[in-house]
Amino acid sequence: MGNSFLNTETLTLNDLFSKDRTYSVPKYQRNYSWSEDQWEDLWSDIEDLEKSNYPHFMGSIVLQETKDVKNIDIIDGQQRLSTLSIFIAAVIVYIDDLVKKDKDKIDNEKRKEIFNKKYLGYESSTTLKIVPKLTLNKTNNNFFTTYIINQNIPDKPTLSDADKSNLLLYKAFDFFQKKIKEKFQKEDGKKIAEYVEMIGEQLKFIVIVVQNELDAYVLFQTLNARGAELTAADLLKNYFLSLLKNDSGALEQANSIWEDINDKISTEKIPDFLRSVINFQTDLVTKNRLFKEVRKNIKTSKEAFSFISKLHNLSSLYLALQNSNHNSWNEFSQQDAKYYIDILELLRFKSSLPLLLVAKEKITDDQEFTKILKVCAILSIRYSISKTRTNKLESNYNKIACNIFYGKYKNTNEIIKALKLIDIDDNDFKKSFSIYSKKATSGNDAKIVKFLLASIERHLSGGICDEQIATIEHILPSSLNDEKVHKLGNYILLEAKYNQQLKNKNFKEKIDIYSKSNFKLAQYVAENFKTWDTKSINQYQNFLAKQALALWKI
């Protein structure tokens, strides 16, 4: 490949397996996970080939060069290649049955030998067992080689003790054996050989070969290929564990820790978690630069183990900072913290997570930490209303988080003082609030509108607002095709029992009902307006903006 970033070619299944090389799934890459839905899809694809006689593209496969020129690692594509190998193994079992039945025995023996060598591997002259063309990961490889490639039959204790992913391998094997028996009931070895040759030529892949882990990560972030099976988390995990390959004890322990993190956080969210941890220790790292930053800062086995351990220690806190119902808050002395967590989640502001992670590490007093959490919640409201670019806020949070980590800010007061410096100007916030609009008919937008109104209700009534009975009332009906219908100044909270009475009523009739409400904003509209038009909406929204400025101030 020279110095090129990647090498790309279109290959058939026959091309892939006829090349003079073997394929390996990295030792700690994820287990086999396909189930019947995916097997059925593959079988349908294969059946369509026969009907259409037209090539079928199986998506991209990403491979990575190794020091052994005859072996190449599978970075993305292991599920497809594993399942196709299982399919071929099932074909060989079918042909072997024909041999045992003495049906065209000599030719079928030759077919069996050809398919084994072409797709599965070659027979060792010493062990007389097949040396596979495909090696799976640590969990799956022994089972795959013993019971599928070498076609031994596992006993019941073996199956009952098998890892879930190994059971899936065996069920896939059984699935394709049944499909082949159903299709080739006439027991014709030549017909099935023609069938396999057709599949081998008509199934096509875009094969991408990269030189190293960094190339693989960059490619993965920009490639959105059909059938992508690997995740950014897998690539990161493989890199960390590769640094520990010479210490088997640490390797096993680190893998176990990583699996625990994966179970907690979930695979697709791990890169964001890593970013949050890295972003309180260094200049802001984007998702696309995450792998490069990891490689730059973590180069030794000691650093890799230490970082994985740190991730494990912070994983529960990371989840708790995004879920007010997390059990971590059960023993927390300041229950207001859960309210501020809910605000951050409602507004979907993740940019404060690095700061909050490191602040919770450094500030052990619950009351002091809750003060920081409150300021972050208020900032999220002010930035959200003002529609200020959130990447600016993320950058500012990153700088403050790093200053906490490296000890420049040593207490709550210093942290809050720094947060005040990145706040939005009061006049800008008030102006933005006075023109704020959001369609409040359903979904998260409706939840945000209800939160803003309920918060102002509590501010006006000394903390009282029964959200269980509160509904959003559109003073001008939501059915009107007019932008002002969705302005915050066209909403109040109203008891559900009153809201049901308002259908098709005009404004004068509505304010009679508003005046009966226990909600302060409904009473305010009833007492201060005789008509409802653009001027009224703007006047009422200016009143809301004034309350918001008093309510959400650092």
TINU-808364 format. One record per residue (C-alpha): residue number from 1; residue in three letters; x negated, y, z. Coordinates in steps of 0.25 Angstrom, whole numbers, plus 2048, in hexadecimal, padded with zeros to 3 digits. Layout:
REM residues N
NUM_Ala_X_Y_Z
...
***
This chain:
REM residues 554
1_Met_800_800_800
2_Gly_7F4_80A_802
3_Asn_7F8_816_809
4_Ser_807_817_804
5_Phe_812_818_80E
6_Leu_819_80C_809
7_Asn_81B_802_7FD
8_Thr_828_7FF_7F8
9_Glu_82D_7F5_7EE
10_Thr_83A_7ED_7EB
11_Leu_839_7DE_7ED
12_Thr_842_7D3_7EC
13_Leu_843_7C8_7F7
14_Asn_83A_7BF_7EF
15_Asp_830_7CA_7ED
16_Leu_830_7CC_7FC
17_Phe_82E_7BE_800
18_Ser_825_7BA_7F4
19_Lys_81A_7C4_7F8
20_Asp_80E_7BE_7FE
21_Arg_811_7C3_80C
22_Thr_818_7C0_819
23_Tyr_822_7CA_820
24_Ser_822_7CC_82F
25_Val_82C_7D3_838
26_Pro_824_7DB_843
27_Lys_823_7D3_850
28_Tyr_82C_7DC_858
29_Gln_835_7E1_84D
30_Arg_844_7DF_850
31_Asn_84A_7D1_84F
32_Tyr_853_7CB_844
33_Ser_860_7D1_846
34_Trp_869_7CF_839
35_Ser_876_7C8_83C
36_Glu_881_7C2_833
37_Asp_886_7CF_82E
38_Gln_878_7D2_827
39_Trp_877_7C3_823
40_Glu_884_7C4_81C
41_Asp_880_7D1_815
42_Leu_873_7CA_810
43_Trp_87B_7BE_80B
44_Ser_885_7C7_804
45_Asp_879_7CF_7FD
46_Ile_873_7C1_7F9
47_Glu_881_7BD_7F3
48_Asp_882_7CA_7EC
49_Leu_875_7C7_7E5
50_Glu_87A_7BB_7DF
51_Lys_887_7C2_7DA
52_Ser_880_7CE_7D5
53_Asn_873_7C9_7D0
54_Tyr_86E_7D7_7D4
55_Pro_863_7DA_7DE
56_His_867_7DE_7EC
57_Phe_85E_7E8_7F4
58_Met_85C_7E4_802
59_Gly_856_7F1_807
60_Ser_848_7F5_80B
61_Ile_83E_7ED_813
62_Val_833_7F4_81A
63_Leu_826_7EC_81B
64_Gln_819_7F0_822
65_Glu_80B_7EC_81E
66_Thr_802_7E4_828
67_Lys_7F4_7E1_82A
68_Asp_7F7_7D3_824
69_Val_7F9_7D5_815
70_Lys_801_7C9_814
71_Asn_80B_7CD_81E
72_Ile_814_7D9_81F
73_Asp_81D_7DE_82A
74_Ile_82C_7E0_828
75_Ile_830_7EE_82E
76_Asp_83E_7EE_828
77_Gly_845_7E3_822
78_Gln_843_7D7_82B
79_Gln_852_7D4_82D
80_Arg_854_7D3_81E
81_Leu_847_7CB_81B
82_Ser_84A_7C1_827
83_Thr_858_7BF_823
84_Leu_854_7BC_814
85_Ser_849_7B2_819
86_Ile_854_7AB_821
87_Phe_85D_7AB_815
88_Ile_852_7A4_80D
89_Ala_84F_79A_819
90_Ala_85E_797_818
91_Val_85C_794_809
92_Ile_851_78B_80C
93_Val_859_783_816
94_Tyr_864_781_80C
95_Ile_859_77C_802
96_Asp_853_773_80C
97_Asp_861_76D_80F
98_Leu_861_769_800
99_Val_854_763_801
100_Lys_858_75A_80D
101_Lys_865_756_805
102_Asp_85B_752_7FA
103_Lys_862_75C_7F0
104_Asp_858_760_7E5
105_Lys_84D_75D_7F0
106_Ile_840_760_7E8
107_Asp_845_76D_7E2
108_Asn_84B_772_7F0
109_Glu_83F_76E_7F7
110_Lys_837_778_7ED
111_Arg_842_783_7EF
112_Lys_841_782_7FE
113_Glu_831_783_7FD
114_Ile_832_78F_7F4
115_Phe_83C_797_7FC
116_Asn_834_794_809
117_Lys_827_799_803
118_Lys_82D_7A5_7FB
119_Tyr_836_7AA_806
120_Leu_833_7A5_814
121_Gly_824_7A1_814
122_Tyr_81A_796_811
123_Glu_818_789_818
124_Ser_80C_788_821
125_Ser_803_77C_81D
126_Thr_800_77A_82C
127_Thr_80D_77C_833
128_Leu_816_778_827
129_Lys_81F_784_82C
130_Ile_822_790_824
131_Val_81A_79C_826
132_Pro_825_7A7_824
133_Lys_824_7B3_81B
134_Leu_82C_7BA_825
135_Thr_828_7BC_834
136_Leu_833_7C2_83D
137_Asn_831_7C9_84A
138_Lys_82C_7C3_857
139_Thr_83B_7BF_85C
140_Asn_83F_7B9_84E
141_Asn_833_7B3_847
142_Asn_832_7A5_84E
143_Phe_841_7A2_84D
144_Phe_841_7A7_83F
145_Thr_835_79F_83B
146_Thr_839_792_842
147_Tyr_848_791_83F
148_Ile_84A_799_832
149_Ile_83D_799_82A
150_Asn_839_78A_82E
151_Gln_848_787_82F
152_Asn_847_77F_83D
153_Ile_855_77E_844
154_Pro_855_784_852
155_Asp_85B_77C_85D
156_Lys_867_782_865
157_Pro_85D_786_871
158_Thr_855_78E_867
159_Leu_861_795_861
160_Ser_867_798_86F
161_Asp_859_79E_874
162_Ala_857_7A6_867
163_Asp_856_7B5_867
164_Lys_862_7BB_861
165_Ser_85A_7BF_854
166_Asn_855_7B1_852
167_Leu_864_7AC_853
168_Leu_867_7B6_848
169_Leu_85C_7B1_83F
170_Tyr_861_7A3_841
171_Lys_870_7A7_83F
172_Ala_86B_7AE_832
173_Phe_864_7A1_82D
174_Asp_871_799_830
175_Phe_87A_7A4_829
176_Phe_872_7A3_81C
177_Gln_871_794_81C
178_Lys_880_794_81D
179_Lys_882_79E_812
180_Ile_878_796_809
181_Lys_880_789_80B
182_Glu_88D_790_808
183_Lys_887_796_7FB
184_Phe_880_789_7F6
185_Gln_889_77E_7F9
186_Lys_885_777_7EC
187_Glu_877_775_7F2
188_Asp_86F_779_7E6
189_Gly_861_77D_7EA
190_Lys_85E_783_7DC
191_Lys_86A_78D_7DE
192_Ile_866_792_7EB
193_Ala_858_793_7E6
194_Glu_85D_79C_7DB
195_Tyr_865_7A4_7E5
196_Val_859_7A7_7EE
197_Glu_851_7AB_7E2
198_Met_85C_7B4_7DE
199_Ile_85C_7BA_7EC
200_Gly_84D_7BC_7EC
201_Glu_84D_7C4_7E0
202_Gln_859_7CC_7E2
203_Leu_858_7D1_7F0
204_Lys_84F_7DD_7F0
205_Phe_848_7E5_7FB
206_Ile_841_7F3_7FB
207_Val_834_7EF_802
208_Ile_82C_7FA_809
209_Val_81E_7F7_80E
210_Val_818_801_818
211_Gln_80A_801_81E
212_Asn_80D_804_82D
213_Glu_817_807_838
214_Leu_818_816_835
215_Asp_81B_814_827
216_Ala_826_80A_82B
217_Tyr_82C_814_835
218_Val_82C_820_82B
219_Leu_832_817_820
220_Phe_83D_812_82A
221_Gln_841_820_82E
222_Thr_843_824_820
223_Leu_848_817_819
224_Asn_857_814_81A
225_Ala_857_807_814
226_Arg_862_7FD_813
227_Gly_860_7F1_81C
228_Ala_856_7F9_825
229_Glu_854_7F0_831
230_Leu_848_7F6_839
231_Thr_849_802_842
232_Ala_840_80D_845
233_Ala_840_807_853
234_Asp_83A_7FA_84E
235_Leu_82F_801_847
236_Leu_82B_808_854
237_Lys_82C_7FC_85C
238_Asn_823_7F4_852
239_Tyr_819_7FF_853
240_Phe_819_7FF_862
241_Leu_818_7F0_863
242_Ser_80D_7F0_858
243_Leu_804_7F8_862
244_Leu_806_7ED_86C
245_Lys_804_7E1_863
246_Asn_7F6_7DD_86A
247_Asp_7FC_7DD_878
248_Ser_807_7D2_878
249_Gly_80C_7D4_886
250_Ala_80E_7E3_884
251_Leu_814_7E0_876
252_Glu_81F_7D7_87C
253_Gln_822_7E1_887
254_Ala_823_7ED_87E
255_Asn_82C_7E5_874
256_Ser_835_7E1_880
257_Ile_835_7F0_885
258_Trp_838_7F4_877
259_Glu_844_7EA_875
260_Asp_849_7F0_882
261_Ile_849_7FE_87D
262_Asn_84F_7FA_870
263_Asp_85B_7F3_878
264_Lys_85D_800_87F
265_Ile_85B_80B_875
266_Ser_85F_803_868
267_Thr_856_801_85C
268_Glu_85B_80D_854
269_Lys_859_817_85F
270_Ile_84B_813_864
271_Pro_844_81D_85A
272_Asp_84C_829_860
273_Phe_848_824_86E
274_Leu_83A_823_86A
275_Arg_83B_831_864
276_Ser_841_836_871
277_Val_835_830_87A
278_Ile_82A_835_870
279_Asn_831_843_86F
280_Phe_82E_847_87D
281_Gln_81F_843_87C
282_Thr_81C_84A_86E
283_Asp_820_854_864
284_Leu_82D_851_85E
285_Val_82D_844_856
286_Thr_838_842_84B
287_Lys_83E_834_848
288_Asn_836_833_83B
289_Arg_829_836_843
290_Leu_82C_82D_84E
291_Phe_823_821_84A
292_Lys_817_82A_846
293_Glu_818_830_853
294_Val_819_823_85B
295_Arg_80C_81E_853
296_Lys_805_82B_856
297_Asn_807_82A_865
298_Ile_808_81B_868
299_Lys_7FC_814_862
300_Thr_7F8_809_86D
301_Ser_7FE_7FE_874
302_Lys_7FE_805_881
303_Glu_805_811_87B
304_Ala_80F_808_874
305_Phe_813_800_881
306_Ser_813_80D_889
307_Phe_81D_814_87F
308_Ile_826_808_87E
309_Ser_827_807_88D
310_Lys_82A_816_88E
311_Leu_835_814_884
312_His_83B_809_88D
313_Asn_83A_812_899
314_Leu_842_81D_892
315_Ser_84C_815_88A
316_Ser_857_815_895
317_Leu_855_824_897
318_Tyr_856_826_888
319_Leu_863_81F_888
320_Ala_868_826_894
321_Leu_865_834_88E
322_Gln_86F_830_883
323_Asn_87A_829_88B
324_Ser_880_82F_898
325_Asn_886_821_89B
326_His_878_81B_89C
327_Asn_876_814_8A9
328_Ser_869_81C_8AC
329_Trp_873_828_8B0
330_Asn_87A_81F_8BB
331_Glu_86F_822_8C5
332_Phe_86C_831_8C0
333_Ser_870_83B_8CA
334_Gln_875_846_8C1
335_Gln_881_841_8B9
336_Asp_882_84E_8B1
337_Ala_876_848_8A9
338_Lys_880_83E_8A2
339_Tyr_889_84A_89E
340_Tyr_87C_851_897
341_Ile_879_843_890
342_Asp_887_843_88A
343_Ile_885_851_885
344_Leu_878_84D_87E
345_Glu_87E_841_878
346_Leu_88B_848_874
347_Leu_883_852_86C
348_Arg_879_847_867
349_Phe_86D_84F_86C
350_Lys_861_845_86D
351_Ser_856_850_86C
352_Ser_855_851_87B
353_Leu_852_842_87E
354_Pro_843_844_87E
355_Leu_844_84F_888
356_Leu_84E_848_890
357_Leu_846_83B_890
358_Val_839_842_895
359_Ala_840_84B_89F
360_Lys_847_83F_8A6
361_Glu_839_839_8A7
362_Lys_833_845_8AD
363_Ile_83F_84B_8B5
364_Thr_843_840_8BE
365_Asp_84E_848_8C6
366_Asp_85C_846_8C1
367_Gln_861_854_8C3
368_Glu_855_85A_8BD
369_Phe_856_851_8B0
370_Thr_865_854_8AF
371_Lys_862_863_8AE
372_Ile_859_860_8A2
373_Leu_863_857_89C
374_Lys_86E_862_89E
375_Val_865_86C_896
376_Cys_863_862_88B
377_Ala_872_860_88A
378_Ile_875_86F_88A
379_Leu_86A_871_87F
380_Ser_871_866_876
381_Ile_87E_86E_877
382_Arg_878_87B_874
383_Tyr_870_875_868
384_Ser_87C_86D_863
385_Ile_885_879_863
386_Ser_87B_882_85D
387_Lys_878_878_852
388_Thr_869_87B_854
389_Arg_860_872_84D
390_Thr_85E_866_857
391_Asn_850_863_852
392_Lys_84C_870_858
393_Leu_851_86B_866
394_Glu_84B_85E_864
395_Ser_83D_864_862
396_Asn_83F_86D_86E
397_Tyr_843_861_877
398_Asn_837_85A_872
399_Lys_82D_865_877
400_Ile_834_866_884
401_Ala_834_857_886
402_Cys_825_856_883
403_Asn_822_861_88D
404_Ile_82A_859_897
405_Phe_822_84C_894
406_Tyr_815_853_895
407_Gly_818_85B_8A2
408_Lys_819_869_89D
409_Tyr_827_86A_8A2
410_Lys_827_863_8B0
411_Asn_835_866_8B6
412_Thr_844_868_8B2
413_Asn_843_878_8B2
414_Glu_837_878_8A8
415_Ile_83F_86E_89F
416_Ile_84C_876_89F
417_Lys_844_883_89D
418_Ala_83E_87D_890
419_Leu_84C_878_88C
420_Lys_851_886_88D
421_Leu_847_88B_884
422_Ile_84D_882_878
423_Asp_85B_886_87B
424_Ile_864_88D_871
425_Asp_867_89C_873
426_Asp_874_89F_87B
427_Asn_87A_8A8_870
428_Asp_877_89E_865
429_Phe_87D_893_86D
430_Lys_88A_89B_870
431_Lys_88B_8A0_862
432_Ser_889_891_85D
433_Phe_894_88D_867
434_Ser_89E_897_862
435_Ile_89E_892_854
436_Tyr_89C_883_857
437_Ser_8A5_879_850
438_Lys_8A7_86A_850
439_Lys_8B1_861_84A
440_Ala_8B7_85B_857
441_Thr_8C1_850_851
442_Ser_8B9_844_855
443_Gly_8AB_83E_858
444_Asn_89F_844_85F
445_Asp_8A3_852_85A
446_Ala_8B0_852_861
447_Lys_8A8_84D_86E
448_Ile_89F_859_86D
449_Val_8AB_863_86B
450_Lys_8B2_85C_877
451_Phe_8A5_85D_880
452_Leu_8A3_86C_87D
453_Leu_8B1_86F_880
454_Ala_8B1_867_88D
455_Ser_8A4_86D_891
456_Ile_8AA_87B_890
457_Glu_8B7_876_897
458_Arg_8AF_872_8A3
459_His_8A7_87F_8A3
460_Leu_8B4_887_8A3
461_Ser_8BB_87E_8AE
462_Gly_8B0_87B_8B7
463_Gly_8AD_86D_8B2
464_Ile_8BA_868_8B0
465_Cys_8BE_861_8A2
466_Asp_8C5_854_8A1
467_Glu_8C0_84F_894
468_Gln_8C8_842_895
469_Ile_8D5_84A_891
470_Ala_8CE_854_889
471_Thr_8D0_854_87A
472_Ile_8CB_85E_86F
473_Glu_8D6_867_86A
474_His_8D4_86E_85D
475_Ile_8DB_87B_85E
476_Leu_8DC_87D_84F
477_Pro_8DF_86F_84B
478_Ser_8D4_866_846
479_Ser_8DC_863_839
480_Leu_8D9_871_834
481_Asn_8CF_872_829
482_Asp_8C8_87E_82F
483_Glu_8BA_87E_835
484_Lys_8BE_886_841
485_Val_8C6_87A_846
486_His_8B9_874_84A
487_Lys_8B3_880_852
488_Leu_8B2_87D_861
489_Gly_8BB_889_863
490_Asn_8C6_881_85D
491_Tyr_8C5_877_868
492_Ile_8CA_875_876
493_Leu_8CC_869_87F
494_Leu_8DA_865_882
495_Glu_8E1_85A_88A
496_Ala_8E5_84E_881
497_Lys_8F3_84F_885
498_Tyr_8F4_85E_881
499_Asn_8EC_85C_874
500_Gln_8F6_852_86F
501_Gln_901_85C_870
502_Leu_8FA_866_867
503_Lys_8FC_860_859
504_Asn_901_86A_84F
505_Lys_903_875_859
506_Asn_8FF_883_856
507_Phe_8F5_88B_85F
508_Lys_900_892_867
509_Glu_906_884_86B
510_Lys_8F8_87F_86E
511_Ile_8F4_889_878
512_Asp_901_886_880
513_Ile_8FB_878_882
514_Tyr_8EC_87D_883
515_Ser_8F1_885_88F
516_Lys_8F6_879_897
517_Ser_8E8_872_895
518_Asn_8DE_871_8A1
519_Phe_8D2_873_897
520_Lys_8CD_881_898
521_Leu_8CA_883_889
522_Ala_8D8_880_886
523_Gln_8DD_88A_890
524_Tyr_8D3_894_88B
525_Val_8D9_893_87C
526_Ala_8E7_894_881
527_Glu_8E4_8A0_88A
528_Asn_8DC_8A8_880
529_Phe_8E2_8A6_872
530_Lys_8EF_8A8_86B
531_Thr_8EB_8A4_85E
532_Trp_8E0_89A_858
533_Asp_8D8_89E_84C
534_Thr_8C9_8A0_848
535_Lys_8C8_8AC_852
536_Ser_8CE_8A4_85D
537_Ile_8C4_898_85B
538_Asn_8B8_8A1_85B
539_Gln_8BC_8A9_867
540_Tyr_8BF_89C_86F
541_Gln_8B2_896_86A
542_Asn_8AA_8A2_86F
543_Phe_8B0_89F_87C
544_Leu_8AB_891_87B
545_Ala_89D_896_877
546_Lys_89D_89F_884
547_Gln_8A0_893_88D
548_Ala_896_88A_885
549_Leu_88B_894_888
550_Ala_88E_894_897
551_Leu_88F_885_897
552_Trp_883_880_88F
553_Lys_878_889_894
554_Ile_86A_884_899
***
